[in-house]
Amino acid sequence: MRARELGIRIGRMEPGDHNAITDVAGVRVGHTTLTRGDGPLRVGEGPVRTGVTVIVPHDGDVWTEPVFAGAHRLNGNGELTGLEWVRESGMLAGAVGITNTHSVGVVHDALIAAATKSHGPNEAFWSLPVVGETYDGALNDINGFHVRPEHVVAALDVAAAGPVAEGSVGGGTGMICHEFKGGIGTASRHAGEWTVGVLVQANYGTRELLRIDGVPVGMAIGRDEVASPWDQVEALGSRAGPEGGSIIGIVATDAPLLAHQCARLAQRVGMGVARMGSYASHGSGDLFLAFATGNRGLSHRAGEDDPRSTVELRMVVDEKINPLFEATVEATEEAIVNALLAATTMTGRDGVTAHALDHELLVALMRAHGRAS
């Protein structure tokens, strides 16, 4: 179930055909979801509630053909690897991975291995992948290191255009958002002649601050009505809590943006997150990347073996960029809502349970505020 299926319309712009990041031509998404075991935590055995998600940015050889990209840090208690080179060069090369906090290294290495495998053994080749994370240790055996290289390969193999699975899938399998079950969500918007798509891994936020289309949903659903998983985690002796959660946001557009303009789009993801009720707490990793496919053929082998001295570019003029900003904010907000609505109640390690956001209750609240049809 998604927001629009429940009569909840976020913003004033129209979505693409699939209301997903894959509405940007050439973009593909793949997941590997790992769920097994129940009961007490046994490190290395489970219970396992985790996975990996990959975003493939275009339909060419993504490992050697970069596209313009930019990044933004709202709060930096997290990881999104490779951003120094993105900021330096203004380009993104390769698929983007998202997983849990303690699996960044294996996903990073597996993406490099996939890149090298796709090219000849004698080719000079290097890669600095972008891999993001959020913490799933409330539900998952995060110190068991259950994400393996083969799971990254599997996600790449199934990466596809069209509808995107959401909720408790891929890297979002064990994530919690505003003290409800969270995870992967996506949405898109038409911005004039261009399309903007956003994919999030949502794992942040306190219950009381949750707002959907301006409606104070979290205040209306107390912990006495729907229990918080973080209360159970605290009872187990952990100091982890909802204010330490994080969100990764990936923006794609087919507009011909330059690198600095991509960074401006990435910055607007934070506004969509804020609309949902985040203030980017001290313990939160709120990290965003935007890439644009409107210019192609920018660099051959990341500039290492390019006989050209110049390339021709197109650029959206500043006076026409506002619809792209608005589209990014709206798509981010709806992507988070979709993550909440797609997720189902999950019980993880030590019986900790993250409850899904009840659809009927949400619709009743939204209608009471005139925000649902």
C-alpha positions, -999 to 999 in steps of 0.1 A, spaced: 0 0 0 12 35 -9 1 70 0 -19 77 -31 -37 43 -29 -50 56 5 -61 89 -10 -31 108 6 -17 133 -19 16 149 -10 22 183 -26 9 197 -59 31 181 -85 23 150 -105 42 117 -101 57 96 -129 42 64 -142 56 43 -113 60 71 -87 95 59 -82 131 68 -88 130 44 -118 107 69 -136 140 85 -145 149 66 -177 178 42 -172 177 41 -134 173 6 -119 169 -7 -84 176 -41 -69 172 -56 -34 185 -86 -15 165 -92 16 178 -114 45 153 -126 71 157 -157 92 156 -168 128 137 -157 159 142 -154 196 172 -143 216 202 -126 200 231 -149 192 258 -130 175 267 -146 143 236 -167 142 207 -142 143 179 -133 142 187 -118 108 167 -88 96 189 -70 71 199 -68 34 213 -46 7 197 -22 -19 215 -10 -51 206 19 -74 221 17 -109 221 53 -123 219 48 -161 217 22 -189 254 24 -200 285 10 -184 280 27 -150 315 17 -138 333 37 -165 308 63 -176 302 88 -148 273 113 -146 272 147 -128 265 144 -91 265 163 -59 260 156 -22 247 172 10 253 164 47 224 175 70 239 157 100 270 136 97 267 108 122 266 82 94 284 71 63 280 76 26 314 65 11 330 80 -19 317 115 -14 351 132 -13 356 122 -49 320 132 -58 327 166 -44 361 169 -60 352 157 -95 315 164 -95 308 130 -109 294 96 -98 306 64 -113 291 30 -105 261 16 -87 251 30 -53 247 6 -24 227 10 8 228 -14 37 232 -16 75 259 3 94 283 -26 99 280 -40 64 293 -9 45 327 -24 40 316 -57 24 291 -39 1 319 -14 -9 343 -42 -17 316 -62 -35 308 -33 -58 344 -29 -67 346 -66 -74 315 -63 -97 331 -34 -115 364 -52 -121 347 -84 -131 328 -66 -158 361 -56 -175 392 -74 -188 417 -87 -163 445 -65 -179 425 -33 -179 437 -5 -156 407 0 -134 398 17 -101 366 24 -83 355 45 -53 319 33 -48 292 52 -29 277 31 -1 253 44 25 241 29 58 216 32 86 215 12 119 193 -19 121 206 -33 154 173 -29 172 159 -58 151 189 -74 135 220 -92 146 241 -63 132 273 -76 147 269 -110 129 279 -95 96 253 -115 76 255 -94 44 279 -111 21 294 -103 -13 270 -127 -31 241 -107 -17 254 -75 -34 258 -95 -67 223 -108 -64 209 -73 -59 228 -61 -90 215 -90 -110 179 -83 -102 181 -45 -105 153 -34 -128 133 -4 -140 96 -2 -132 79 -6 -98 102 -7 -68 96 -29 -38 93 -8 -6 92 -12 31 110 -40 48 132 -50 18 168 -48 9 189 -24 31 156 -13 47 147 -47 61 154 -40 97 149 -2 98 126 18 121 111 52 113 94 75 138 91 44 160 71 25 134 84 0 110 103 18 83 127 10 54 129 17 17 105 41 1 105 59 -33 85 85 -52 88 108 -83 76 140 -97 73 155 -132 90 189 -132 81 204 -165 99 185 -192 121 166 -167 116 140 -140 129 138 -105 129 106 -85 139 99 -49 147 67 -30 152 68 8 162 43 35 143 57 64 154 48 99 151 80 120 128 100 142 107 102 173 70 93 174 57 127 187 73 146 158 59 125 129 39 147 105 23 136 73 12 163 49 13 186 79 -9 164 101 5 157 135 1 119 132 27 109 157 10 130 185 -22 112 179 -9 77 181 6 73 216 28 46 228 0 33 250 -19 26 217 10 14 196 41 3 215 75 17 205 103 -8 197 128 16 214 111 10 247 118 -27 244 154 -20 233 159 2 264 145 -25 286 172 -48 272 198 -24 286 207 -6 253 212 32 252 201 33 215 170 53 208 149 69 181 169 102 182 200 83 170 184 71 137 194 81 102 182 85 67 199 80 33 183 99 3 193 93 -33 179 117 -60 179 110 -97 169 133 -125 171 134 -163 175 172 -163 208 184 -177 223 196 -144 259 204 -136 276 191 -105 269 222 -83 232 220 -93 231 184 -83 244 194 -49 216 219 -46 190 192 -53 206 169 -27 203 198 -2 165 199 -8 161 163 4 166 177 39 135 199 35 114 169 27 127 150 57 120 181 79 84 182 67 80 147 81 92 158 115 130 154 116 153 181 131 184 161 122 194 151 157 230 149 170 230 111 166 215 110 131 232 103 99 213 123 73 232 120 40 220 127 5 233 122 -30 218 135 -63 228 126 -98 217 139 -132 217 119 -164 208 148 -187 244 151 -199 261 118 -211 295 109 -224 312 132 -199 343 112 -193 358 80 -206 371 56 -179 367 84 -154 391 106 -173 420 81 -173 418 72 -209 399 99 -227 414 113 -260 391 144 -260 401 177 -247 365 190 -243 330 178 -242 298 197 -249 273 202 -221 238 215 -215 227 232 -183 193 241 -168 194 279 -163 190 290 -127 157 307 -134 142 273 -144 155 252 -116 128 259 -90 105 231 -102 133 206 -97 138 218 -61 101 215 -54 99 181 -70 128 169 -48 111 181 -16 78 165 -25 92 132 -37 113 129 -5 83 135 17 62 110 -2 90 84 -4 92 84 34 54 80 37 56 51 12 83 35 33 61 36 64 30 24 46 47 -5 27 64 -18 58 47 -45 78 50 -53 115 83 -71 122 96 -89 153 134 -92 154 160 -102 179 150 -107 215 114 -103 206 117 -65 198 87 -56 176 84 -26 153 48 -21 145 35 -10 111 17 23 108 -19 13 108 -35 23 74 -71 27 86 -60 48 116 -38 70 94 -66 76 69 -90 85 97 -65 110 111 -58 125 76 -95 128 68 -101 145 101 -77 172 89 -90 173 54 -58 157 40 -72 125 25 -99 118 -1 
